[in-house]
């Protein structure tokens, strides 16, 4: 299990207020606008990374299912 997608959501939820703050307060627009959009693009990258991890996990599960069950384990009495 990984938390890449959840981290992307957290970063995106931080990006939107910064972008809105940059629009509302013109004196901080010079640094808040690039920071907000940087956070938004970073979140998008994290979402793509999470998608790639989910695809790798799904492929691993499908390969394991196709291989069939492993050898039976001996059960201690």
C-alpha positions in Angstrom: 0.0 0.0 0.0 1.2 3.4 -0.8 0.1 7.0 0.1 1.2 8.7 -3.1 -2.4 9.5 -4.2 -3.4 10.8 -0.8 -0.3 13.0 -0.7 -1.3 14.4 -4.1 -4.7 15.2 -2.7 -3.2 16.9 0.3 -0.9 19.0 -2.0 -3.8 19.9 -4.3 -5.9 21.0 -1.3 -3.0 23.3 -0.3 -2.5 24.6 -3.9 -6.1 25.9 -4.4 -6.1 28.3 -1.4 -2.7 29.7 -2.4 -3.9 30.4 -5.9 -7.1 32.0 -4.6 -5.0 34.1 -2.1 -2.8 35.3 -5.0 -5.9 36.5 -6.9 -7.4 38.2 -3.8 -4.2 39.9 -2.5 -2.4 41.6 -5.4 0.7 42.5 -3.2 1.6 38.8 -2.9 0.7 37.7 -6.4 4.4 37.7 -7.4 5.3 34.7 -5.3 1.9 33.1 -4.4 0.7 32.5 -8.0 3.8 30.6 -9.0 3.9 28.7 -5.7 0.2 27.7 -6.0 0.6 26.6 -9.6 3.7 24.7 -8.7 1.9 22.9 -6.0 -1.0 22.1 -8.4 1.4 20.6 -11.0 3.3 18.7 -8.3 0.0 17.2 -7.2 -0.8 16.2 -10.8 2.6 14.5 -11.0 1.8 12.6 -7.8 -1.5 11.5 -9.2 0.3 10.1 -12.3 2.8 8.3 -10.1 0.0 6.8 -8.0 -1.7 5.6 -11.2 1.6 4.0 -12.4 2.0 2.2 -9.0 -1.6 1.0 -9.1 -1.0 -0.4 -12.6 2.1 -2.2 -11.5 0.3 -3.7 -8.5 -2.6 -4.8 -10.7 -0.2 -6.5 -13.2 1.5 -8.2 -10.3 -1.8 -9.5 -9.0 -2.9 -10.7 -12.4 0.4 -12.5 -13.0 0.2 -14.2 -9.6 -3.4 -15.2 -10.3 -2.5 -16.6 -13.7 0.4 -18.7 -12.2 -2.1 -20.5 -10.0 -1.9 -21.4 -6.3 1.6 -22.1 -5.0 2.6 -25.4 -3.5 0.7 -26.6 -0.5 2.3 -25.8 2.8 2.6 -28.4 5.5 0.5 -27.7 8.5 1.9 -28.5 11.9 -0.3 -30.8 13.9 
